[in-house]
Amino acid sequence: MSHPLSLLFLMNMTLATGGWTSESYEVLFTNPVCPRQRFVSYRPRNPPPETFMSSRGPVRIAPDRDAVEEIPVEAAGIPTLGGGWRSTIPANIRCEQKDFALSSQPAGVNPYRETDSPINRIQEWIEGTTPGDELFIASFSFSMSAVASWTCSAAQRGVQVKVFMHEPDYGSDALDTIRLCPQVELLQFQNSSRLAHLKSLVIVDNQNQKVRISFQSGNVSSGTWGHHENWNFVTLDRQHWFSQDHICLRDAIHEESIGNLSQLYRELDDCRARHGVDEARAQDPWMKSYFIPKTGGTYDDRKELDKLVDEVDQASEVWIAAHHMTEPNLIQALIRKLKSDPTFRVKMLVDSELFWAGYQDPVGQGLTWKVDGRVFGESDSLTSYCLWGLSEAQARNVRCSLFNWSAYNSEYSPSTLSEAGAELRFVESNHLSRLLFHNKFIIFHHAQPENGILGSVFTGAGNLTMAGFDKNFENYYWVRIPHVYEAFRQQFQLLFEKATQEMDLPITWDFRTVDDGYEAYPGSGS
């Protein structure tokens, strides 16, 4: 569905490039605020099995996790996988839902952070819209009630609003707000083979001829404040190629096209050609955008994305922050260079939940998992603990972890990179509170910087996986803007210092902590 004001303005106008200043492009990280955590107890691995009388006789099963007695942590701390001891998890890492108020408080009145949270900018942008503006929100999920309220209010005051998301498996108050707001056009993608995983906020200010665009790793959920996420907020002139590219994407997404990919791609290509997006993009060395899985056309987004592998050859170091990473071509390129260049370094950050989902203890594998139609699993396995005692039918619809064993242990995975020489660390987020390390970015540090470009950042909505690169609806970006590169570099260093090596992880994921004092982010003045 075309937006008449948008089309009228850009007919026959040459698109602009550049203009990527610190005023026009702001990077914000969720950096949730929560206390340092002190270990107080844990459940032991491999608790003694129980005997269960099945229809075929006695079998050995794992005990119910809740029935396993906790062990108090001694003065030295909790035992670690490497044989040592730890007493705490750093502040601002393992947060909970109760930390929303302090995490979402703006920097100007928050003693613990030097920059705003993304949710502050989202509120500012949406509440700042006026009648005649256009608002487009794309998100895999939509569960943040405040954002839903701001969005509906904008529509009620005359803003043209479209929301595109994947068909949810469950409801939420936020989604109900959007569904019950008659002025909002809600499009929900229904496809069992691919995900609508786009993440972007686009506001067209028709009065001032400006466009505000966010692209990010986070959904309109706890990803606006509580997961560890990266958000990019860009404000450009209406006639900039980057603005028009996102308007073309927005307009290509409508009720008819989301069920017909060839139509969606054709409309996106036609819009880009009509406004000269591809010609302008080619002249801008600082930014590239990719709307996946689009192929073909003058600008083949998927084919252009393959050039990411070439950037490995230009880099002296590569730093990766990933929720999932199993993309074969990228991992192979990194391993090749690690093996061929002794000076090349790779650092990687992933969620500790990924490690525990891939951890299998040989002692527990001798137990019976399914007995008389019921599932018992391993009580100390992150991927099966919550299935204990469920029927097989119930268990099919329940996931204890967002990850599975192969996400960490497959042929192409973080463990593969670690074995090849990458320095791998784990961010100990709070998966039991459904707060995740959900960042998605790669930093390439150039061996030979030139023309003011010290390196580049690859980021966006999608995971670094085959599905993310080839199947799901995604929006990715390759950025060479110096101040953006520097912002991501500093964020990675901050997280890497707080992250944990495998040998220093506790001997189990199943522990309990208590709050142990706040700590300001660097530069906050506290």
C-alpha positions as CSV (number, residue, x, y, z in Angstrom):
1,M,0.0,0.0,0.0
2,S,1.6,3.3,-1.1
3,H,1.6,6.4,1.1
4,P,0.5,9.3,-1.1
5,L,2.5,12.0,0.7
6,S,5.7,9.9,0.5
7,L,5.3,9.2,-3.3
8,L,4.4,12.8,-4.1
9,F,7.5,14.3,-2.5
10,L,10.1,12.0,-4.1
11,M,9.0,11.9,-7.6
12,N,11.9,12.7,-9.9
13,M,14.2,13.8,-7.1
14,T,17.9,12.8,-6.9
15,L,18.6,11.0,-3.6
16,A,21.3,12.2,-1.2
17,T,24.2,10.2,0.2
18,G,26.5,10.6,3.2
19,G,25.5,12.9,6.1
20,W,26.4,10.2,8.7
21,T,27.3,12.5,11.6
22,S,27.0,11.8,15.3
23,E,24.0,14.1,15.4
24,S,22.2,12.1,12.7
25,Y,23.2,8.6,13.8
26,E,23.0,7.6,17.5
27,V,24.0,4.2,18.8
28,L,22.3,3.1,22.1
29,F,22.8,-0.2,24.0
30,T,20.2,-1.5,26.4
31,N,22.9,-1.9,29.1
32,P,20.3,-2.9,31.8
33,V,21.0,-1.7,35.3
34,C,21.0,-4.3,38.1
35,P,23.1,-5.2,41.1
36,R,26.1,-7.4,41.3
37,Q,24.9,-11.0,42.2
38,R,26.5,-13.0,45.0
39,F,26.1,-16.8,44.9
40,V,24.3,-18.3,47.9
41,S,23.4,-21.9,46.9
42,Y,23.3,-24.3,44.0
43,R,21.8,-27.7,43.1
44,P,24.5,-30.3,42.5
45,R,25.0,-31.9,39.1
46,N,24.2,-35.6,38.8
47,P,21.9,-35.9,41.8
48,P,21.4,-39.6,42.8
49,P,18.8,-41.2,40.5
50,E,15.4,-42.5,41.7
51,T,13.9,-45.9,40.9
52,F,10.6,-45.8,39.1
53,M,8.3,-48.8,38.8
54,S,7.3,-48.8,35.1
55,S,5.0,-51.3,33.3
56,R,8.2,-53.1,32.3
57,G,9.7,-53.2,35.8
58,P,12.0,-50.9,37.7
59,V,14.0,-48.2,35.8
60,R,16.4,-45.4,36.9
61,I,15.2,-41.8,36.3
62,A,16.5,-38.4,37.3
63,P,14.8,-36.9,40.4
64,D,12.5,-33.9,40.1
65,R,14.8,-30.8,40.1
66,D,12.6,-29.1,42.8
67,A,13.2,-32.0,45.1
68,V,17.0,-31.8,44.9
69,E,18.4,-30.2,48.0
70,E,20.4,-27.0,47.4
71,I,24.0,-26.8,48.7
72,P,24.9,-23.5,50.5
73,V,27.8,-21.6,49.0
74,E,30.9,-21.4,51.3
75,A,33.0,-18.4,51.8
76,A,35.3,-19.2,48.8
77,G,32.2,-19.1,46.5
78,I,30.7,-21.6,44.1
79,P,32.9,-24.3,42.5
80,T,33.8,-23.6,38.8
81,L,34.2,-25.9,35.9
82,G,37.9,-25.2,36.0
83,G,38.3,-26.3,39.6
84,G,38.4,-22.9,41.1
85,W,35.9,-20.8,43.0
86,R,33.7,-17.7,42.3
87,S,31.7,-15.5,44.6
88,T,29.9,-13.0,42.3
89,I,28.5,-12.1,38.9
90,P,29.4,-8.5,37.9
91,A,26.7,-5.8,38.1
92,N,24.5,-5.0,35.1
93,I,24.8,-8.6,33.7
94,R,22.3,-10.9,35.3
95,C,19.2,-8.8,35.6
96,E,15.6,-9.5,36.3
97,Q,12.2,-8.0,35.3
98,K,12.1,-6.0,38.5
99,D,15.0,-4.0,37.2
100,F,12.9,-2.3,34.6
101,A,12.4,1.0,36.4
102,L,16.0,1.7,37.0
103,S,17.1,0.3,33.6
104,S,14.6,2.5,31.7
105,Q,15.3,5.7,33.6
106,P,16.9,8.3,31.3
107,A,20.6,9.1,31.7
108,G,20.0,12.6,32.8
109,V,18.3,11.5,36.0
110,N,19.9,8.0,36.3
111,P,23.1,7.8,38.4
112,Y,24.1,4.5,36.9
113,R,24.2,5.2,33.2
114,E,25.8,7.7,30.9
115,T,23.4,7.2,27.9
116,D,19.7,6.7,27.5
117,S,18.1,3.3,27.1
118,P,16.6,2.6,23.7
119,I,13.2,2.6,25.2
120,N,13.7,6.3,26.1
121,R,14.4,7.2,22.4
122,I,11.5,5.0,21.2
123,Q,9.1,6.9,23.5
124,E,10.6,10.3,22.4
125,W,10.2,9.4,18.7
126,I,6.7,8.0,18.8
127,E,5.2,10.6,21.2
128,G,6.9,13.3,19.0
129,T,4.8,12.3,15.9
130,T,2.1,14.7,14.7
131,P,-1.0,14.4,12.5
132,G,0.1,13.6,8.9
133,D,3.2,11.7,10.0
134,E,3.7,8.0,9.0
135,L,4.8,5.3,11.5
136,F,6.0,1.8,10.6
137,I,7.0,-0.8,13.1
138,A,8.5,-4.2,12.2
139,S,9.2,-6.6,15.0
140,F,9.3,-10.4,15.3
141,S,7.4,-10.1,18.6
142,F,5.4,-7.2,20.2
143,S,5.0,-7.5,24.0
144,M,6.0,-4.1,25.4
145,S,2.8,-2.6,26.6
146,A,4.2,1.0,26.9
147,V,5.2,1.0,23.2
148,A,1.8,-0.4,22.2
149,S,0.1,2.4,24.1
150,W,2.3,5.1,22.5
151,T,1.7,3.6,19.1
152,C,-2.1,3.5,19.5
153,S,-2.1,7.1,20.8
154,A,-0.2,8.2,17.7
155,A,-2.7,6.6,15.4
156,Q,-5.6,8.2,17.3
157,R,-4.1,11.6,16.8
158,G,-3.8,11.2,13.1
159,V,-0.5,9.4,12.4
160,Q,-0.7,6.8,9.7
161,V,0.4,3.6,11.5
162,K,1.4,0.1,10.1
163,V,2.7,-2.7,12.3
164,F,4.2,-5.8,10.8
165,M,5.1,-8.8,12.9
166,H,5.3,-12.6,12.9
167,E,2.1,-14.4,13.8
168,P,2.6,-15.0,17.6
169,D,2.3,-18.3,19.4
170,Y,0.8,-16.6,22.4
171,G,-1.0,-13.4,23.2
172,S,0.1,-10.4,25.2
173,D,-1.5,-7.2,26.6
174,A,0.6,-5.2,24.2
175,L,-0.6,-7.1,21.1
176,D,-4.2,-6.8,22.3
177,T,-3.7,-3.1,22.5
178,I,-2.5,-3.0,18.9
179,R,-5.3,-5.3,17.7
180,L,-8.0,-3.3,19.4
181,C,-6.7,0.0,18.1
182,P,-8.8,0.5,14.9
183,Q,-6.6,3.2,13.4
184,V,-3.6,0.8,13.3
185,E,-3.0,-1.4,10.3
186,L,-1.7,-4.7,11.7
187,L,-0.1,-7.3,9.4
188,Q,0.8,-10.6,10.9
189,F,3.0,-13.0,8.8
190,Q,1.9,-16.6,8.8
191,N,4.4,-19.1,7.4
192,S,5.7,-22.3,9.0
193,S,8.9,-22.3,7.0
194,R,10.3,-18.8,7.7
195,L,10.1,-16.1,10.3
196,A,9.2,-12.4,9.9
197,H,12.2,-11.4,11.9
198,L,12.6,-7.8,10.7
199,K,13.3,-5.2,13.4
200,S,12.9,-1.5,12.5
201,L,11.0,1.6,13.4
202,V,10.4,4.1,10.5
203,I,8.8,7.6,11.1
204,V,8.2,9.9,8.1
205,D,7.9,13.5,9.3
206,N,6.1,15.0,6.3
207,Q,6.0,18.5,7.7
208,N,9.8,18.8,8.1
209,Q,10.8,16.3,5.4
210,K,12.8,14.1,7.8
211,V,12.8,10.4,8.3
212,R,13.7,8.6,11.5
213,I,14.8,5.0,11.3
214,S,15.8,2.6,13.9
215,F,17.4,-0.8,13.2
216,Q,18.3,-3.1,16.0
217,S,18.9,-6.6,17.4
218,G,15.9,-6.3,19.8
219,N,12.2,-6.8,19.5
220,V,9.5,-4.6,20.8
221,S,9.7,-6.5,24.1
222,S,12.2,-6.6,26.9
223,G,14.6,-6.1,24.0
224,T,13.9,-2.4,24.4
225,W,15.5,-2.3,27.9
226,G,16.3,-5.6,29.5
227,H,18.0,-8.0,27.1
228,H,21.5,-7.1,26.2
229,E,20.8,-5.5,22.8
230,N,22.2,-2.9,20.3
231,W,19.9,-0.2,18.8
232,N,20.7,2.3,16.0
233,F,18.7,5.5,15.7
234,V,19.2,7.5,12.4
235,T,17.6,10.8,11.4
236,L,18.1,11.9,7.8
237,D,16.6,14.1,5.2
238,R,13.6,12.7,3.4
239,Q,15.5,12.6,0.1
240,H,18.4,10.4,1.4
241,W,18.8,7.0,-0.2
242,F,18.7,5.3,3.2
243,S,15.4,6.9,4.0
244,Q,13.9,5.9,0.7
245,D,15.1,2.4,0.9
246,H,13.2,1.8,4.1
247,I,10.1,3.5,2.8
248,C,10.3,1.2,-0.2
249,L,10.5,-1.8,2.1
250,R,7.6,-0.5,4.2
251,D,5.4,0.0,1.1
252,A,6.3,-3.4,-0.4
253,I,4.9,-5.0,2.8
254,H,1.1,-5.2,2.6
255,E,-1.7,-7.8,2.9
256,E,-1.2,-9.2,-0.6
257,S,2.6,-9.3,-0.8
258,I,3.4,-11.0,2.5
259,G,1.8,-14.1,1.1
260,N,3.7,-13.8,-2.2
261,L,7.4,-13.2,-2.0
262,S,8.0,-12.7,-5.7
263,Q,5.4,-9.9,-5.6
264,L,7.1,-8.3,-2.5
265,Y,10.6,-8.5,-4.2
266,R,9.2,-7.0,-7.4
267,E,7.5,-4.1,-5.7
268,L,10.7,-3.4,-3.6
269,D,12.8,-3.5,-6.8
270,D,10.4,-1.3,-8.7
271,C,10.4,1.3,-5.9
272,R,14.1,1.3,-5.6
273,A,14.5,1.8,-9.4
274,R,11.8,4.5,-9.5
275,H,13.6,6.6,-6.9
276,G,17.3,5.8,-7.8
277,V,18.1,4.1,-4.5
278,D,20.6,1.6,-6.0
279,E,22.6,4.3,-7.8
280,A,22.8,6.5,-4.7
281,R,23.7,3.6,-2.4
282,A,26.6,2.7,-4.7
283,Q,28.1,6.1,-4.1
284,D,27.9,5.9,-0.3
285,P,31.0,4.1,1.1
286,W,29.8,4.5,4.7
287,M,26.6,2.4,4.8
288,K,25.0,-0.6,3.1
289,S,21.6,-2.1,3.8
290,Y,20.4,-5.7,3.1
291,F,16.8,-6.9,3.2
292,I,16.9,-10.6,3.3
293,P,16.0,-13.0,1.7
294,K,15.6,-10.8,-1.4
295,T,17.5,-12.0,-4.4
296,G,17.8,-10.8,-8.0
297,G,17.1,-7.3,-9.3
298,T,19.6,-4.5,-9.8
299,Y,20.7,-4.7,-6.2
300,D,20.7,-8.4,-5.1
301,D,20.7,-8.0,-1.3
302,R,21.6,-11.7,-0.6
303,K,24.4,-11.7,-3.1
304,E,25.8,-8.5,-1.8
305,L,25.8,-10.0,1.7
306,D,28.3,-12.6,0.6
307,K,30.9,-9.8,0.5
308,L,30.9,-10.0,4.3
309,V,33.3,-13.0,4.0
310,D,35.8,-10.8,2.1
311,E,36.0,-8.4,5.0
312,V,37.6,-11.2,7.1
313,D,40.7,-11.0,4.8
314,Q,41.0,-7.2,5.4
315,A,40.8,-7.6,9.2
316,S,43.5,-7.9,11.8
317,E,40.9,-8.7,14.5
318,V,37.3,-9.7,14.4
319,W,35.0,-9.3,17.5
320,I,31.7,-11.0,17.5
321,A,28.7,-10.6,19.8
322,A,26.1,-13.2,18.9
323,H,22.8,-14.7,20.1
324,H,23.2,-17.6,17.6
325,M,26.1,-18.2,15.2
326,T,26.1,-21.2,12.9
327,E,26.6,-19.6,9.5
328,P,29.1,-21.9,7.6
329,N,30.7,-19.5,5.2
330,L,31.5,-16.9,7.8
331,I,32.8,-19.4,10.3
332,Q,34.9,-21.2,7.6
333,A,36.5,-17.9,6.6
334,L,37.4,-17.1,10.2
335,I,38.9,-20.5,10.8
336,R,40.9,-20.3,7.6
337,K,42.5,-17.1,8.7
338,L,43.1,-18.2,12.2
339,K,45.0,-21.2,10.8
340,S,46.9,-19.2,8.2
341,D,47.7,-16.0,10.0
342,P,49.3,-16.3,13.5
343,T,48.7,-12.6,14.2
344,F,45.0,-12.8,13.5
345,R,42.7,-12.7,16.5
346,V,39.0,-13.5,17.0
347,K,37.1,-12.6,20.2
348,M,33.5,-13.8,20.7
349,L,30.7,-13.1,23.2
350,V,27.7,-15.4,23.6
351,D,25.1,-16.1,26.2
352,S,26.0,-18.6,28.9
353,E,22.7,-20.3,28.3
354,L,24.1,-21.4,24.9
355,F,26.9,-23.2,26.7
356,W,24.6,-25.0,29.2
357,A,22.2,-26.0,26.5
358,G,25.1,-27.7,24.7
359,Y,26.5,-29.3,27.9
360,Q,25.9,-33.0,28.3
361,D,27.1,-34.8,31.3
362,P,28.0,-38.5,30.5
363,V,26.9,-39.5,34.0
364,G,23.3,-38.5,33.3
365,Q,23.1,-40.2,29.9
366,G,22.5,-43.7,31.4
367,L,19.1,-42.8,32.8
368,T,15.8,-43.6,31.3
369,W,14.2,-40.5,29.7
370,K,10.7,-41.7,28.8
371,V,8.6,-44.1,30.9
372,D,5.0,-45.1,30.1
373,G,4.3,-42.1,28.1
374,R,5.9,-39.6,30.5
375,V,9.1,-37.6,30.2
376,F,11.7,-37.4,32.9
377,G,15.0,-36.3,31.2
378,E,17.9,-35.1,33.3
379,S,16.9,-32.9,36.2
380,D,20.2,-30.9,35.8
381,S,20.0,-30.5,32.0
382,L,19.0,-27.0,31.0
383,T,17.2,-28.2,27.9
384,S,15.0,-30.9,29.7
385,Y,14.6,-29.9,33.4
386,C,11.2,-28.3,33.0
387,L,9.8,-31.4,31.1
388,W,10.1,-33.6,34.2
389,G,6.9,-35.6,34.8
390,L,5.0,-34.2,31.7
391,S,3.3,-36.4,29.2
392,E,5.0,-36.8,25.9
393,A,2.2,-34.8,24.2
394,Q,2.7,-32.0,26.7
395,A,6.5,-32.1,26.4
396,R,6.3,-31.5,22.6
397,N,4.9,-28.0,23.2
398,V,7.3,-27.0,26.0
399,R,10.9,-25.6,25.6
400,C,13.1,-25.2,28.7
401,S,15.7,-23.3,26.8
402,L,15.8,-21.0,23.7
403,F,18.7,-23.1,22.5
404,N,19.3,-26.7,21.7
405,W,22.5,-28.9,21.8
406,S,23.5,-28.3,18.2
407,A,23.5,-24.5,18.6
408,Y,26.8,-24.8,20.5
409,N,28.2,-28.1,19.3
410,S,27.4,-28.4,15.6
411,E,30.1,-28.5,12.9
412,Y,29.8,-24.7,12.5
413,S,29.2,-23.1,15.9
414,P,30.9,-21.0,18.6
415,S,32.6,-24.1,20.0
416,T,34.1,-24.7,16.5
417,L,35.6,-21.2,16.5
418,S,36.9,-21.7,20.0
419,E,38.7,-24.9,19.1
420,A,40.3,-23.1,16.1
421,G,41.7,-20.4,18.5
422,A,39.0,-17.8,19.0
423,E,38.8,-16.3,22.5
424,L,35.3,-17.2,23.6
425,R,33.6,-15.7,26.7
426,F,30.1,-16.0,28.1
427,V,27.7,-13.3,29.3
428,E,25.8,-14.7,32.3
429,S,22.4,-13.3,31.6
430,N,19.3,-14.4,33.4
431,H,17.6,-17.0,31.2
432,L,15.3,-18.1,34.0
433,S,13.9,-14.6,34.0
434,R,13.8,-14.7,30.1
435,L,16.4,-11.9,29.9
436,L,19.0,-12.7,27.3
437,F,22.3,-11.8,25.7
438,H,20.6,-10.9,22.4
439,N,23.3,-8.7,20.7
440,K,24.0,-9.3,17.0
441,F,27.1,-7.5,15.7
442,I,30.5,-8.2,14.2
443,I,33.4,-5.7,14.4
444,F,36.1,-5.9,11.8
445,H,39.3,-4.1,12.8
446,H,41.2,-3.3,9.6
447,A,44.9,-4.2,9.4
448,Q,45.5,-1.2,7.1
449,P,43.0,1.6,7.8
450,E,42.5,4.0,4.9
451,N,40.5,7.1,4.1
452,G,39.5,7.5,7.7
453,I,38.0,4.0,7.9
454,L,39.4,2.1,10.9
455,G,37.1,-0.8,10.6
456,S,33.5,-1.7,10.0
457,V,30.4,-3.1,11.9
458,F,27.9,-5.6,10.6
459,T,24.7,-5.6,12.6
460,G,20.9,-5.9,12.2
461,A,17.9,-8.0,13.1
462,G,19.0,-11.4,12.1
463,N,21.1,-14.0,13.8
464,L,24.4,-15.1,12.2
465,T,22.9,-18.3,10.9
466,M,21.9,-19.9,7.6
467,A,18.2,-19.2,8.4
468,G,19.1,-15.6,9.1
469,F,21.1,-15.1,5.9
470,D,19.0,-17.2,3.5
471,K,15.4,-17.7,4.7
472,N,13.9,-15.4,7.3
473,F,12.7,-11.8,6.7
474,E,15.7,-9.8,8.0
475,N,17.3,-6.4,7.8
476,Y,21.1,-6.2,8.1
477,Y,23.5,-3.3,7.8
478,W,27.2,-2.9,7.1
479,V,28.5,0.3,8.6
480,R,31.9,2.0,8.1
481,I,31.1,5.2,10.0
482,P,34.0,6.0,12.4
483,H,31.9,7.1,15.4
484,V,29.6,4.1,15.0
485,Y,32.6,1.8,14.8
486,E,34.0,3.4,18.0
487,A,30.7,3.0,19.9
488,F,30.5,-0.7,19.1
489,R,34.2,-1.2,19.9
490,Q,33.8,0.4,23.4
491,Q,30.6,-1.6,24.1
492,F,32.3,-4.9,23.2
493,Q,35.2,-4.1,25.4
494,L,32.9,-3.3,28.3
495,L,31.0,-6.6,27.9
496,F,34.2,-8.7,27.3
497,E,35.7,-7.5,30.6
498,K,32.5,-8.6,32.4
499,A,32.1,-11.9,30.6
500,T,33.4,-15.2,31.8
501,Q,35.7,-17.8,30.4
502,E,34.4,-21.4,30.3
503,M,36.8,-22.6,33.1
504,D,35.3,-19.9,35.3
505,L,31.7,-20.7,34.8
506,P,29.9,-22.2,37.9
507,I,29.8,-26.0,37.8
508,T,26.0,-25.7,37.1
509,W,23.5,-23.3,35.6
510,D,21.2,-24.1,38.5
511,F,22.2,-21.7,41.3
512,R,20.7,-19.0,43.4
513,T,22.1,-15.5,44.0
514,V,21.2,-12.4,46.0
515,D,21.7,-8.7,45.2
516,D,25.1,-7.3,46.3
517,G,25.3,-3.6,45.3
518,Y,25.0,-1.5,42.2
519,E,27.8,-0.2,39.9
520,A,27.7,2.7,37.5
521,Y,28.5,2.3,33.8
522,P,31.9,3.9,32.8
523,G,31.6,7.6,32.4
524,S,28.4,7.9,34.4
525,G,30.0,10.0,37.1
526,S,29.0,7.9,40.0
